[in-house]
């Protein structure tokens, strides 16, 4: 690949590697230091867990690592043999396969593997799979597995719904205090939520930089840069990192530095990443001088409703606001706003075989939005982790044809 089509990395990324390395090292050292470990779903009550002194581990992050390193495809059959269907979440099956085989990309970081949980905490705002995933480990290790059951297909976030989710979150305090061996300090919870709020505001501003034309970053950059927003919200390290990254992005925008040299078209990525193919997909779009400028996925860690003055209700509102658990009407309106704001020319929908909850092409939405917005769309069939469900040749051909279509519009 020529220098003109190479992805432009960020100077700040060097700092991020250190920040993430520190996070994983603390997970490893936690038990020796007398700290308990809580597993948490990626959009679960991480602030509550941090305020109680837990080291917080996010297995979906591990699932993404298994996909990005292409280990997942070999590990999924082990979970299938254990009784987990090949049709369910491939984060779940690859992670459990990793556990059964004792192999993990974390071992390359001199960790023995994912840390054993003292307690597992889920939120079904994403899907039911996270509950079944965590319950497997709860049975394996005989440790508590508790969680929040958030409604699905939410339209308006009314007070009764927020009360329902907030009450469930508050009900977690007692069992989590028992597992932690400490009492919740409400001021510590407020402080943690304030840090999460700072992190989420900075992360949103980072993603907003892509509204510049040309864009100084892409969706593919976002999947790398989102690490601290996922695993370190509620921690000062994430706030410090995004301030550094934002300074670099502002300078790039001011200097007219494009993430995609000679940017011709701008695409919106709807759905999960195809973790094992992000590099090749990024390269193809760069060669086609097409910037995948924005996505639903990277914006999934923007929690504007967090408010330290109202800890439990604001967490309930923030974590019930995410795209995946909203109604079709809300999702359509959201995508329309994103397309307009980021000046998008066309939409790519990833139909992830094992992630129906994050595949929004299945009930006519692409066609409805095409009629409403007049924007072409492409559906790519694949999966977040299971590359047996993905055809690279077919996808490459379809993307080429899609960009040709954008040129004709």
N, C-alpha and C positions, 0 to 999 in steps of 0.2 A: 504494500500500500504506500503511495507517495506521501510526502510530508503534507501536501495540500489536503489530504483526506484523513489525516490522523486526528484522533480526539484530543482536544486541548485539555490537559489535566490542570488542576488548580494547585497553586503553591500551598494553600491551606490544607490540602489533603495530607501532606506530611504530618501536620499537627494532629489531624484526625486519627491517623494510625496510632499515634501515641495515646490519644484520649481513649480510643477503643481498647487498646492493649492494656491500659490501666484498669478499665472496667472489667475485662476478663480476668486479669490477675487478681483483682479483689474478690471475684467469685471463687477463685481457686483457694485463696488464703482465708476466706471467711470462716470456715469451720475451726481452723487452728486459732483464730482470734476470738472464738466464742460467738461469732455472728451467725444467725440463722439465715437460711436461704428460702425465699418464696419464689415459686414459679408463677408467672402472671401472663395472661393473654395480652397481645400487643395493644389492645384498647381496653385494658382492665384497670382497676384502681391502683395504679403504681404508686401514686402519691401517698395513699394510706399505708401501703407496705413500707415505703421509705421512711415515713414518719415514725413507724414502729421499730425502725432499726434493722429491717431485713436487708440483705443483699437481694436484689431483684433480678431474676433471670427470665428471659423471654424466649420460649422454645420456637416461636415462629421465626425469630431471627436465625436460629439454628437451622430451621427448615429451609430458609432462603439460602444459607451457606451451603447446605447439602445440594441444593439445586444449582447454585452458581459454580460449585466445584465439580458438578456432574457425577457426584457420588450417588445421588438419589435413585437413579434408574436401577442400579444393582442392589440397592437396599430395600426398595419397595416390596419385591417378592417375598422377603422374609416376614414382613408384616402381613402380607396376604396369606401366607402359609399359617400364620398364627390365628387367622380368622377375620382379618380386616379386609373388606371388599376393595378390589382395585378401582371401584367407582367413587370412593370417598376421598377426601382431601389428601393430596399427595405430600403436603407438609406433614400431616399426621403419620402417614404410612412410611415416609422416608425417615422421619425422626424415630419412630418405633423400630424400624429396621436397623437404624444406626445403633440404637440401644441394644437390640438383640445380638448384633454382630460385634459390638464393642469397638466400632470404628467411627471417627468423627473428624471433621476438618479442624476442630479445636485442638486436636493432638499435635497439629503442625505448629500451634502456638504454645507448645510445651504444657498444655493442660491435659489431664487424664481423659477429659471428655466433659459433657455437660454435668453441672453440679447436681448432686442428689437433693431433692426438695425436702424441706421440713414441713411445708404446707403448699398446696396448689390452689390458685385463685383464678377463676375464669369469669368471663362475661360473654353471654351468648349474643351480644349485639352483632357479632360477625356471623356466627353460624352455630349449629348444635355440635358440629364436629369438635370444637375446642373443649366442650364439656366431656365428651367421650374420650378424647385424647388425654385429658388430665386425669380422668377417673381410672384409666389404665395404670398410670403411674401411682395413683393413690392406692390401688390394690397391690401393685408390685411391692411398694415400700411400706405399706400399712401406715400412711400418713394422712392427715385431714385434706379433703378436697372440698372447697366451698366456692360459692359463686353467686353471680347476679344473672337473673333471667330477664333480659330486655326484650320488649315486644319487637315484632318485625313489621315491615311495610308501614313505617310511621309516616303520617302526613304532618299534621300540626303537632308540635310539642306542647301539649297543654299541661296545666298544673297537676292534674290527676296522674298523668303518666310520670312526670318528674317526681312527684311525691312517692309513687310506687317504686321507682328505681332508687331514689334516695334512701327510702326506708330499708330496702334490701342491702344497700351499701353500709348503712349504719349497723345493721344486724351482723355484719361481718366483724365488727370491732371486737366483740367478746371472744369468739373463737381464735381470732388472730392475736389478740393479747395473750391468750392462754398458750398458743404455740410459741409466741415470741418470749414469753416470760417477763413481760413488761406492760405497763399501762400506756395508753395513747395520750400524748401531750398535744392538746388541740392547737397550741401555738406552733408547735413543730409541724403539724399538718398544714396550717395556714402558710407557714414559711415555704414548705415544699410545693404547695399549689402555686404560690407566687413565682417560684422558680420555673415551674412548668408553664405558667402563663407567659413568662418572659421568653422561654424557649420556643413556644408555639408561635408567638408573635414574630420572632426573628426568623423562624423557619418559613412562615408564610411570606415574609418579605424577601427571603432568598428565592422562593419559587416565583414571586411576583416579578423578579428581575427578567424573567423570560418574556414578559410583555413587551420588552424592548425589541425593536427591529433594527438590525439582526439581534437574535437572542444570544446572551452571553453564556447560557447553559441549556442543556437538553434534559429530557426525561431520563435518559441513560445516566447523565451526571447525577440527577436527583436520586436515583436508586442507590448510588454510592454515598452521596452526601447525607442521606436521611438517617444513617446509622445512629448518631447521637440523639436525634429526635425520637427514635424508637426506644432505645434502651437506657437513655440517660435523662429523660425528662424528669424534672424535679431535682436536678443536680446542677450545681454551678458550672461544672465542666462543659455541659451542653450549651449553656448560655454564652460562655466565653468563646467556645469554638464558633458558634454561628455569628457572633460579632466579627470575628476575624474573617470568616468566609464572606460575609456581607460587604466588608470593606473592599475585598478583592473584586467582588462582582460589580460593585458600584464603579470601581476604576475601569473595569473591562467595558462596562456600558458607556462610560464617558469617553473612552478611547475608541469606541466602535468595534471592539474585538468580538468577532462572531464565533460561537461554538461550532457552527457549520460554515466553513468558508464559502462565500458566494451564495448564501442562503436564498433559495428561490421560493420554496413553499414551506408552510407551517402545518404540522399535523398534531392532532390531539390523540393521546393513547388512552383508551378506555378499557379498564380491566387489569388483571394481574400481569406482572412482568413474566417473561419466559426466561427464568433465571439462567439456565444453561446456554442461552443463545443471545444474551444481551450484547456481547462484544461484536458478534457477527452482524446482528441487526443494526447496531450503532454504525458499524462500518458501511453497511449498505446504504443507509439513509444519508450518511455523510457523502458517499460517492455520488448519490443522486441529488446532492445539494438541497436536501430536504431536512428541516429541523423538526424533530418531535419535541415541540416546545412546552407542552403541558400535559398533565395526566390527572385522572381521578386518584390513582393510587398514591402518588407522593403527597397529595393534599389530605390523605387520610389521617395524618398526624398534625392537623391544624385544629386546635381545641380552643376556640375563641371564648367560649362560655365560662371557662375556668375563672373563679373568683375567690380569692382567699378569705373574703369576708363572709362567704356563705359556702363552706367547704363541701358538704354532702350534696346539697341541691345543685351546686354548680358542676360537680363531677358528674352527677346524674344527667344534667342537661348536656354537658360536653360530650359524654360518651354515648348518649342516645341521639346525638345530632349527626353522627357519621353517615356517609353516603350509603354504605352497604345495608343499613337497616331501615332505609327510608322508602317511601312509596314510589311507584313508577312516575307519578306526576311530579314529585319533588326531584327525582333523578333527571327527568327530561329538562326541567327548568334549570337545574344546576349545570348540566352540560351545555345548554344554550348560552347561559351566562359566561361559562368558561370559553366557549368558542368565540363569542363576541369580544371578550376582554383580551384574549391572547391573539386575536386576529388570525384565527385558524382557517385553513383552506380545505381541510378534509379530516375525517375521523376514522381512526383505526380501532376496531373492536376486537379484543382478544377473547375468543370463546375457549375458556380453560376447561377441559373435559372434567376434571375432578373438583372444580370450584364453581358450581352453578350460582352460588350467592354473589360472586363477583364477575359473572358473565352476563352482561346486560344487553346482549343482542338477540336473546331467545324469544322475546315476546313482542316483536315488531318495532321496538324502539328505534333502531337505525333508520328504518323507512319513514317512521313518523317524523324524526328529526330532519331527514333529508327533505321531506316535503315542506317542513317549517322553515328550515335554514337555507335550503338550496345548496347544501354542501355534500360532495361525494363521500362515500364511506367504503371501507374494506373490512371484511371479517376474516381474521386469521384464526385457524383452528390449531390448538396446541394444548399446553398445560403449563402450570407454574413450575413443576419439577419433573414430571414423567416425560422424558424426551421420546419415548416410544410412541407418543401420541402426536408428535410434531414432525411434519415433513419440511425439511429445510429447502429442498428444491422447489416444491410447490409454493411455499411462502415467499421465497425470493422472486419467483416469476410473478406472483400476485402483487407484490409490492411494486415491482417495476411497472406493471400495467396500471396500478393505482396512481403512481406519480405521473405517468403519461396522461392519464385522465385529468389530473389536476392541471397539467399544462394546457389541456384543451378547453378547460372551463372559462 
